[in-house]
Amino acid sequence: MIRRWLEGRRGRATVPSADVDRRLLLYKFDACPYCQRVAVAIERLGLDVPTRDTRMEPGARAELVRIAGGTQVPCLLIDDVPLLESADIVAWLEAYARR
């Protein structure tokens, strides 16, 4: 039970490497400061990352729950593998931009 709690509800999926092209999708909402941090990094790095707004787009929130097991944003899907935490997302995007 403790291990499951430490790993999160759905366990830890291995985050895909940042050294090859990946399908990306960012779940976010505009009033979230952590989402803004990721958005600024995306713009600074010149990346084109499609987004889904979990507060404005019908179905986006339910889609995020189905995929990531919760509603935490920002959530970057990398080839359908969710990555949470803005600092982790920014670090991954910086590595991805260098490929």
N, CA, C and O atoms as CSV, one atom per row, in Angstrom:
chain,resi,resn,atom,element,x,y,z
A,1,MET,N,N,0.827,-1.190,0.000
A,1,MET,CA,C,0.000,0.000,0.000
A,1,MET,C,C,0.874,1.257,0.000
A,1,MET,O,O,0.601,2.194,-0.751
A,2,ILE,N,N,1.901,1.291,0.814
A,2,ILE,CA,C,2.768,2.464,0.858
A,2,ILE,C,C,3.468,2.653,-0.479
A,2,ILE,O,O,3.605,3.777,-0.961
A,3,ARG,N,N,3.909,1.554,-1.074
A,3,ARG,CA,C,4.583,1.656,-2.372
A,3,ARG,C,C,3.652,2.269,-3.415
A,3,ARG,O,O,4.065,3.120,-4.203
A,4,ARG,N,N,2.385,1.828,-3.414
A,4,ARG,CA,C,1.424,2.373,-4.370
A,4,ARG,C,C,1.245,3.873,-4.157
A,4,ARG,O,O,1.151,4.631,-5.122
A,5,TRP,N,N,1.199,4.304,-2.894
A,5,TRP,CA,C,1.063,5.724,-2.599
A,5,TRP,C,C,2.286,6.494,-3.092
A,5,TRP,O,O,2.154,7.565,-3.685
A,6,LEU,N,N,3.475,5.947,-2.845
A,6,LEU,CA,C,4.699,6.613,-3.281
A,6,LEU,C,C,4.791,6.706,-4.799
A,6,LEU,O,O,5.307,7.687,-5.334
A,7,GLU,N,N,4.297,5.701,-5.483
A,7,GLU,CA,C,4.366,5.681,-6.946
A,7,GLU,C,C,3.235,6.467,-7.587
A,7,GLU,O,O,3.295,6.747,-8.784
A,8,GLY,N,N,2.232,6.823,-6.853
A,8,GLY,CA,C,1.090,7.518,-7.422
A,8,GLY,C,C,-0.006,6.530,-7.760
A,8,GLY,O,O,0.201,5.317,-7.732
A,9,ARG,N,N,-1.175,7.064,-8.081
A,9,ARG,CA,C,-2.331,6.214,-8.336
A,9,ARG,C,C,-2.115,5.203,-9.444
A,9,ARG,O,O,-2.552,4.058,-9.331
A,10,ARG,N,N,-1.453,5.604,-10.500
A,10,ARG,CA,C,-1.317,4.727,-11.656
A,10,ARG,C,C,0.106,4.211,-11.824
A,10,ARG,O,O,0.426,3.616,-12.853
A,11,GLY,N,N,0.961,4.426,-10.837
A,11,GLY,CA,C,2.350,4.009,-10.989
A,11,GLY,C,C,3.109,5.032,-11.810
A,11,GLY,O,O,2.528,6.001,-12.298
A,12,ARG,N,N,4.371,4.822,-11.960
A,12,ARG,CA,C,5.217,5.749,-12.706
A,12,ARG,C,C,5.537,5.162,-14.062
A,12,ARG,O,O,6.232,4.151,-14.158
A,13,ALA,N,N,5.043,5.779,-15.092
A,13,ALA,CA,C,5.411,5.365,-16.439
A,13,ALA,C,C,6.772,5.970,-16.754
A,13,ALA,O,O,7.113,7.047,-16.265
A,14,THR,N,N,7.524,5.288,-17.550
A,14,THR,CA,C,8.818,5.811,-17.962
A,14,THR,C,C,8.590,6.955,-18.938
A,14,THR,O,O,7.887,6.796,-19.935
A,15,VAL,N,N,9.176,8.091,-18.655
A,15,VAL,CA,C,9.033,9.249,-19.533
A,15,VAL,C,C,9.865,9.001,-20.787
A,15,VAL,O,O,11.048,8.677,-20.689
A,16,PRO,N,N,9.259,9.151,-21.963
A,16,PRO,CA,C,10.016,8.950,-23.202
A,16,PRO,C,C,11.202,9.910,-23.294
A,16,PRO,O,O,11.152,11.031,-22.788
A,17,SER,N,N,12.246,9.459,-23.935
A,17,SER,CA,C,13.440,10.294,-24.086
A,17,SER,C,C,13.123,11.519,-24.934
A,17,SER,O,O,12.181,11.523,-25.727
A,18,ALA,N,N,13.925,12.549,-24.750
A,18,ALA,CA,C,13.709,13.814,-25.450
A,18,ALA,C,C,14.566,13.932,-26.701
A,18,ALA,O,O,14.645,15.010,-27.289
A,19,ASP,N,N,15.207,12.854,-27.118
A,19,ASP,CA,C,16.170,12.961,-28.219
A,19,ASP,C,C,15.607,12.660,-29.606
A,19,ASP,O,O,16.343,12.723,-30.591
A,20,VAL,N,N,14.324,12.335,-29.702
A,20,VAL,CA,C,13.691,12.098,-31.005
A,20,VAL,C,C,12.360,12.832,-31.051
A,20,VAL,O,O,11.840,13.238,-30.011
A,21,ASP,N,N,11.800,13.009,-32.248
A,21,ASP,CA,C,10.499,13.665,-32.381
A,21,ASP,C,C,9.435,12.892,-31.607
A,21,ASP,O,O,9.412,11.661,-31.620
A,22,ARG,N,N,8.571,13.620,-30.945
A,22,ARG,CA,C,7.501,13.033,-30.134
A,22,ARG,C,C,6.191,13.752,-30.420
A,22,ARG,O,O,6.180,14.912,-30.832
A,23,ARG,N,N,5.078,13.040,-30.192
A,23,ARG,CA,C,3.753,13.669,-30.213
A,23,ARG,C,C,3.552,14.310,-28.843
A,23,ARG,O,O,3.641,13.636,-27.817
A,24,LEU,N,N,3.281,15.606,-28.832
A,24,LEU,CA,C,3.114,16.336,-27.575
A,24,LEU,C,C,1.723,16.942,-27.500
A,24,LEU,O,O,1.153,17.338,-28.517
A,25,LEU,N,N,1.184,17.013,-26.299
A,25,LEU,CA,C,-0.083,17.682,-26.032
A,25,LEU,C,C,-0.045,18.158,-24.587
A,25,LEU,O,O,0.247,17.383,-23.676
A,26,LEU,N,N,-0.343,19.442,-24.383
A,26,LEU,CA,C,-0.308,20.029,-23.046
A,26,LEU,C,C,-1.724,20.294,-22.553
A,26,LEU,O,O,-2.491,21.010,-23.197
A,27,TYR,N,N,-2.067,19.709,-21.405
A,27,TYR,CA,C,-3.316,20.030,-20.721
A,27,TYR,C,C,-3.009,21.144,-19.736
A,27,TYR,O,O,-2.034,21.075,-18.988
A,28,LYS,N,N,-3.861,22.187,-19.740
A,28,LYS,CA,C,-3.596,23.376,-18.927
A,28,LYS,C,C,-4.878,24.152,-18.722
A,28,LYS,O,O,-5.910,23.821,-19.306
A,29,PHE,N,N,-4.819,25.184,-17.892
A,29,PHE,CA,C,-5.833,26.237,-17.904
A,29,PHE,C,C,-5.139,27.562,-17.648
A,29,PHE,O,O,-4.125,27.621,-16.952
A,30,ASP,N,N,-5.690,28.614,-18.214
A,30,ASP,CA,C,-4.990,29.897,-18.287
A,30,ASP,C,C,-4.673,30.542,-16.943
A,30,ASP,O,O,-3.653,31.221,-16.827
A,31,ALA,N,N,-5.503,30.356,-15.927
A,31,ALA,CA,C,-5.276,31.018,-14.640
A,31,ALA,C,C,-4.254,30.293,-13.767
A,31,ALA,O,O,-3.943,30.764,-12.673
A,32,CYS,N,N,-3.739,29.182,-14.218
A,32,CYS,CA,C,-2.792,28.379,-13.437
A,32,CYS,C,C,-1.373,28.924,-13.615
A,32,CYS,O,O,-0.863,28.929,-14.735
A,33,PRO,N,N,-0.718,29.384,-12.533
A,33,PRO,CA,C,0.634,29.937,-12.675
A,33,PRO,C,C,1.657,28.899,-13.132
A,33,PRO,O,O,2.622,29.241,-13.816
A,34,TYR,N,N,1.458,27.653,-12.765
A,34,TYR,CA,C,2.384,26.603,-13.200
A,34,TYR,C,C,2.234,26.336,-14.694
A,34,TYR,O,O,3.208,26.035,-15.385
A,35,CYS,N,N,1.005,26.449,-15.180
A,35,CYS,CA,C,0.757,26.314,-16.619
A,35,CYS,C,C,1.398,27.472,-17.371
A,35,CYS,O,O,1.938,27.288,-18.461
A,36,GLN,N,N,1.336,28.663,-16.790
A,36,GLN,CA,C,1.964,29.829,-17.412
A,36,GLN,C,C,3.473,29.647,-17.495
A,36,GLN,O,O,4.097,30.036,-18.482
A,37,ARG,N,N,4.054,29.062,-16.466
A,37,ARG,CA,C,5.497,28.788,-16.471
A,37,ARG,C,C,5.865,27.891,-17.655
A,37,ARG,O,O,6.859,28.137,-18.338
A,38,VAL,N,N,5.065,26.858,-17.896
A,38,VAL,CA,C,5.311,25.953,-19.020
A,38,VAL,C,C,5.077,26.680,-20.343
A,38,VAL,O,O,5.847,26.505,-21.287
A,39,ALA,N,N,4.024,27.491,-20.420
A,39,ALA,CA,C,3.729,28.232,-21.651
A,39,ALA,C,C,4.865,29.183,-22.017
A,39,ALA,O,O,5.219,29.305,-23.189
A,40,VAL,N,N,5.431,29.850,-21.029
A,40,VAL,CA,C,6.560,30.755,-21.271
A,40,VAL,C,C,7.755,29.967,-21.802
A,40,VAL,O,O,8.435,30.418,-22.723
A,41,ALA,N,N,8.011,28.809,-21.233
A,41,ALA,CA,C,9.128,27.974,-21.700
A,41,ALA,C,C,8.901,27.512,-23.134
A,41,ALA,O,O,9.831,27.516,-23.941
A,42,ILE,N,N,7.684,27.116,-23.454
A,42,ILE,CA,C,7.365,26.670,-24.817
A,42,ILE,C,C,7.626,27.796,-25.806
A,42,ILE,O,O,8.218,27.580,-26.863
A,43,GLU,N,N,7.180,29.003,-25.456
A,43,GLU,CA,C,7.400,30.158,-26.335
A,43,GLU,C,C,8.890,30.483,-26.451
A,43,GLU,O,O,9.391,30.716,-27.551
A,44,ARG,N,N,9.589,30.498,-25.329
A,44,ARG,CA,C,11.026,30.804,-25.316
A,44,ARG,C,C,11.814,29.806,-26.156
A,44,ARG,O,O,12.779,30.177,-26.825
A,45,LEU,N,N,11.407,28.552,-26.122
A,45,LEU,CA,C,12.114,27.500,-26.849
A,45,LEU,C,C,11.677,27.390,-28.308
A,45,LEU,O,O,12.279,26.651,-29.086
A,46,GLY,N,N,10.630,28.126,-28.674
A,46,GLY,CA,C,10.149,28.106,-30.051
A,46,GLY,C,C,9.497,26.792,-30.450
A,46,GLY,O,O,9.556,26.392,-31.613
A,47,LEU,N,N,8.878,26.122,-29.488
A,47,LEU,CA,C,8.233,24.840,-29.766
A,47,LEU,C,C,6.769,25.042,-30.129
A,47,LEU,O,O,6.135,26.006,-29.701
A,48,ASP,N,N,6.251,24.130,-30.915
A,48,ASP,CA,C,4.835,24.136,-31.279
A,48,ASP,C,C,4.177,22.969,-30.548
A,48,ASP,O,O,4.287,21.819,-30.973
A,49,VAL,N,N,3.493,23.276,-29.447
A,49,VAL,CA,C,2.866,22.240,-28.632
A,49,VAL,C,C,1.369,22.522,-28.575
A,49,VAL,O,O,0.957,23.544,-28.025
A,50,PRO,N,N,0.551,21.636,-29.131
A,50,PRO,CA,C,-0.898,21.820,-29.042
A,50,PRO,C,C,-1.351,21.771,-27.579
A,50,PRO,O,O,-0.725,21.110,-26.751
A,51,THR,N,N,-2.435,22.472,-27.273
A,51,THR,CA,C,-2.928,22.519,-25.895
A,51,THR,C,C,-4.404,22.161,-25.829
A,51,THR,O,O,-5.141,22.283,-26.808
A,52,ARG,N,N,-4.814,21.715,-24.643
A,52,ARG,CA,C,-6.227,21.507,-24.310
A,52,ARG,C,C,-6.467,22.239,-22.998
A,52,ARG,O,O,-5.758,22.003,-22.019
A,53,ASP,N,N,-7.449,23.115,-22.968
A,53,ASP,CA,C,-7.790,23.875,-21.773
A,53,ASP,C,C,-8.850,23.104,-20.988
A,53,ASP,O,O,-9.973,22.929,-21.461
A,54,THR,N,N,-8.491,22.647,-19.798
A,54,THR,CA,C,-9.387,21.788,-19.025
A,54,THR,C,C,-10.571,22.532,-18.416
A,54,THR,O,O,-11.501,21.904,-17.910
A,55,ARG,N,N,-10.548,23.836,-18.457
A,55,ARG,CA,C,-11.683,24.608,-17.939
A,55,ARG,C,C,-12.571,25.150,-19.053
A,55,ARG,O,O,-13.754,25.404,-18.828
A,56,MET,N,N,-12.026,25.329,-20.237
A,56,MET,CA,C,-12.786,25.965,-21.315
A,56,MET,C,C,-13.266,24.990,-22.390
A,56,MET,O,O,-14.253,25.266,-23.071
A,57,GLU,N,N,-12.595,23.873,-22.551
A,57,GLU,CA,C,-12.952,22.935,-23.615
A,57,GLU,C,C,-13.765,21.771,-23.056
A,57,GLU,O,O,-13.306,21.043,-22.176
A,58,PRO,N,N,-14.977,21.608,-23.578
A,58,PRO,CA,C,-15.797,20.485,-23.118
A,58,PRO,C,C,-15.061,19.157,-23.338
A,58,PRO,O,O,-14.527,18.895,-24.415
A,59,GLY,N,N,-15.049,18.353,-22.316
A,59,GLY,CA,C,-14.448,17.030,-22.423
A,59,GLY,C,C,-12.964,16.957,-22.120
A,59,GLY,O,O,-12.446,15.863,-21.897
A,60,ALA,N,N,-12.260,18.081,-22.104
A,60,ALA,CA,C,-10.808,18.050,-21.883
A,60,ALA,C,C,-10.464,17.562,-20.478
A,60,ALA,O,O,-9.505,16.812,-20.297
A,61,ARG,N,N,-11.239,17.983,-19.495
A,61,ARG,CA,C,-10.977,17.563,-18.111
A,61,ARG,C,C,-11.177,16.054,-17.958
A,61,ARG,O,O,-10.341,15.370,-17.367
A,62,ALA,N,N,-12.285,15.539,-18.490
A,62,ALA,CA,C,-12.554,14.095,-18.414
A,62,ALA,C,C,-11.488,13.306,-19.171
A,62,ALA,O,O,-11.078,12.228,-18.742
A,63,GLU,N,N,-11.053,13.849,-20.286
A,63,GLU,CA,C,-9.985,13.214,-21.069
A,63,GLU,C,C,-8.695,13.137,-20.247
A,63,GLU,O,O,-8.012,12.113,-20.250
A,64,LEU,N,N,-8.366,14.223,-19.545
A,64,LEU,CA,C,-7.169,14.252,-18.705
A,64,LEU,C,C,-7.269,13.221,-17.580
A,64,LEU,O,O,-6.295,12.526,-17.293
A,65,VAL,N,N,-8.425,13.117,-16.947
A,65,VAL,CA,C,-8.622,12.132,-15.879
A,65,VAL,C,C,-8.427,10.723,-16.426
A,65,VAL,O,O,-7.782,9.891,-15.787
A,66,ARG,N,N,-8.975,10.455,-17.592
A,66,ARG,CA,C,-8.850,9.125,-18.199
A,66,ARG,C,C,-7.395,8.799,-18.516
A,66,ARG,O,O,-6.945,7.674,-18.299
A,67,ILE,N,N,-6.668,9.773,-19.024
A,67,ILE,CA,C,-5.288,9.540,-19.465
A,67,ILE,C,C,-4.297,9.561,-18.300
A,67,ILE,O,O,-3.429,8.693,-18.204
A,68,ALA,N,N,-4.429,10.549,-17.420
A,68,ALA,CA,C,-3.421,10.765,-16.373
A,68,ALA,C,C,-3.866,10.307,-14.988
A,68,ALA,O,O,-3.064,10.279,-14.055
A,69,GLY,N,N,-5.139,9.949,-14.851
A,69,GLY,CA,C,-5.616,9.486,-13.557
A,69,GLY,C,C,-5.983,10.588,-12.586
A,69,GLY,O,O,-6.244,10.311,-11.415
A,70,GLY,N,N,-6.011,11.832,-13.043
A,70,GLY,CA,C,-6.359,12.957,-12.182
A,70,GLY,C,C,-6.512,14.222,-13.001
A,70,GLY,O,O,-6.466,14.191,-14.231
A,71,THR,N,N,-6.694,15.339,-12.305
A,71,THR,CA,C,-6.940,16.609,-12.988
A,71,THR,C,C,-5.787,17.593,-12.862
A,71,THR,O,O,-5.942,18.763,-13.214
A,72,GLN,N,N,-4.647,17.154,-12.374
A,72,GLN,CA,C,-3.514,18.063,-12.169
A,72,GLN,C,C,-3.008,18.618,-13.494
A,72,GLN,O,O,-2.752,17.884,-14.448
A,73,VAL,N,N,-2.875,19.940,-13.517
A,73,VAL,CA,C,-2.270,20.619,-14.660
A,73,VAL,C,C,-1.108,21.447,-14.142
A,73,VAL,O,O,-1.120,21.846,-12.977
A,74,PRO,N,N,-0.120,21.714,-14.953
A,74,PRO,CA,C,0.012,21.271,-16.331
A,74,PRO,C,C,0.337,19.777,-16.399
A,74,PRO,O,O,0.952,19.201,-15.501
A,75,CYS,N,N,-0.100,19.189,-17.493
A,75,CYS,CA,C,0.208,17.795,-17.778
A,75,CYS,C,C,0.621,17.731,-19.242
A,75,CYS,O,O,-0.174,18.029,-20.134
A,76,LEU,N,N,1.846,17.348,-19.480
A,76,LEU,CA,C,2.346,17.201,-20.843
A,76,LEU,C,C,2.267,15.732,-21.226
A,76,LEU,O,O,2.877,14.877,-20.584
A,77,LEU,N,N,1.508,15.449,-22.279
A,77,LEU,CA,C,1.485,14.089,-22.816
A,77,LEU,C,C,2.600,13.975,-23.837
A,77,LEU,O,O,2.679,14.758,-24.783
A,78,ILE,N,N,3.450,13.002,-23.635
A,78,ILE,CA,C,4.567,12.739,-24.534
A,78,ILE,C,C,4.321,11.353,-25.106
A,78,ILE,O,O,4.508,10.353,-24.413
A,79,ASP,N,N,3.904,11.287,-26.363
A,79,ASP,CA,C,3.520,9.992,-26.944
A,79,ASP,C,C,2.565,9.248,-26.012
A,79,ASP,O,O,2.735,8.055,-25.762
A,80,ASP,N,N,1.563,9.957,-25.503
A,80,ASP,CA,C,0.511,9.416,-24.634
A,80,ASP,C,C,0.975,9.041,-23.228
A,80,ASP,O,O,0.227,8.393,-22.496
A,81,VAL,N,N,2.174,9.426,-22.834
A,81,VAL,CA,C,2.669,9.204,-21.472
A,81,VAL,C,C,2.609,10.546,-20.742
A,81,VAL,O,O,3.250,11.504,-21.176
A,82,PRO,N,N,1.845,10.637,-19.632
A,82,PRO,CA,C,1.724,11.915,-18.932
A,82,PRO,C,C,2.972,12.268,-18.128
A,82,PRO,O,O,3.570,11.420,-17.467
A,83,LEU,N,N,3.344,13.541,-18.204
A,83,LEU,CA,C,4.410,14.095,-17.370
A,83,LEU,C,C,3.810,15.267,-16.605
A,83,LEU,O,O,3.291,16.209,-17.205
A,84,LEU,N,N,3.885,15.205,-15.278
A,84,LEU,CA,C,3.337,16.243,-14.408
A,84,LEU,C,C,4.469,17.045,-13.786
A,84,LEU,O,O,5.642,16.691,-13.906
A,85,GLU,N,N,4.103,18.115,-13.129
A,85,GLU,CA,C,5.028,19.027,-12.443
A,85,GLU,C,C,5.706,19.961,-13.445
A,85,GLU,O,O,6.441,19.524,-14.330
A,86,SER,N,N,5.442,21.239,-13.283
A,86,SER,CA,C,5.930,22.230,-14.245
A,86,SER,C,C,7.448,22.220,-14.386
A,86,SER,O,O,7.957,22.359,-15.498
A,87,ALA,N,N,8.178,22.062,-13.296
A,87,ALA,CA,C,9.650,22.055,-13.387
A,87,ALA,C,C,10.137,20.866,-14.210
A,87,ALA,O,O,11.065,20.997,-15.008
A,88,ASP,N,N,9.512,19.710,-14.017
A,88,ASP,CA,C,9.884,18.525,-14.794
A,88,ASP,C,C,9.531,18.703,-16.266
A,88,ASP,O,O,10.292,18.306,-17.149
A,89,ILE,N,N,8.375,19.300,-16.521
A,89,ILE,CA,C,7.953,19.538,-17.902
A,89,ILE,C,C,8.920,20.496,-18.589
A,89,ILE,O,O,9.352,20.237,-19.712
A,90,VAL,N,N,9.262,21.596,-17.928
A,90,VAL,CA,C,10.184,22.578,-18.513
A,90,VAL,C,C,11.543,21.937,-18.780
A,90,VAL,O,O,12.128,22.152,-19.842
A,91,ALA,N,N,12.045,21.163,-17.841
A,91,ALA,CA,C,13.343,20.496,-18.038
A,91,ALA,C,C,13.288,19.547,-19.235
A,91,ALA,O,O,14.227,19.499,-20.030
A,92,TRP,N,N,12.195,18.794,-19.366
A,92,TRP,CA,C,12.059,17.868,-20.493
A,92,TRP,C,C,11.985,18.657,-21.805
A,92,TRP,O,O,12.630,18.292,-22.788
A,93,LEU,N,N,11.202,19.733,-21.817
A,93,LEU,CA,C,11.071,20.544,-23.034
A,93,LEU,C,C,12.403,21.168,-23.441
A,93,LEU,O,O,12.707,21.253,-24.630
A,94,GLU,N,N,13.193,21.602,-22.475
A,94,GLU,CA,C,14.513,22.169,-22.795
A,94,GLU,C,C,15.407,21.119,-23.447
A,94,GLU,O,O,16.113,21.416,-24.411
A,95,ALA,N,N,15.379,19.908,-22.931
A,95,ALA,CA,C,16.158,18.823,-23.548
A,95,ALA,C,C,15.613,18.497,-24.934
A,95,ALA,O,O,16.377,18.232,-25.863
A,96,TYR,N,N,14.294,18.517,-25.067
A,96,TYR,CA,C,13.649,18.218,-26.353
A,96,TYR,C,C,14.018,19.270,-27.400
A,96,TYR,O,O,14.246,18.938,-28.564
A,97,ALA,N,N,14.076,20.518,-26.993
A,97,ALA,CA,C,14.408,21.606,-27.926
A,97,ALA,C,C,15.848,21.505,-28.420
A,97,ALA,O,O,16.160,21.999,-29.503
A,98,ARG,N,N,16.721,20.881,-27.653
A,98,ARG,CA,C,18.134,20.734,-28.047
A,98,ARG,C,C,18.373,19.576,-29.010
A,98,ARG,O,O,19.466,19.479,-29.568
A,99,ARG,N,N,17.415,18.710,-29.225
A,99,ARG,CA,C,17.630,17.509,-30.052
A,99,ARG,C,C,18.016,17.835,-31.462
A,99,ARG,O,O,18.228,16.930,-32.269
